[in-house]
Amino acid sequence: MSNGSAAIVQKLWNYCNVLRDAGLSYGDYLEQLTYLLFLKMAHERTQPPFNQPPIIPADLDWPSLFEYEGIPLEHH
């Protein structure tokens, strides 16, 4: 595994640890992280060099997550 891939895997496991420590079960945090990865990948496909039309509504896409923190982010 390359250093870049290993860093991504480690970062993902770190997020898993944070969610687990917050009381989420394996199934819950797997669902949450899968959804976040989906949003991030869908957003990246709208950027160069792909420039594809978005498949996620603007109020629910990856950049919309940065408008919130804490409980409002969880509700969003």
Secondary structure by P-SEA (a helix, b strand, c coil): ccaaaaaaaaaaaaaaaaaaaacccaaaaaaaaaaaaaaaaaaaaacccccccccccccccccccccccccccccc
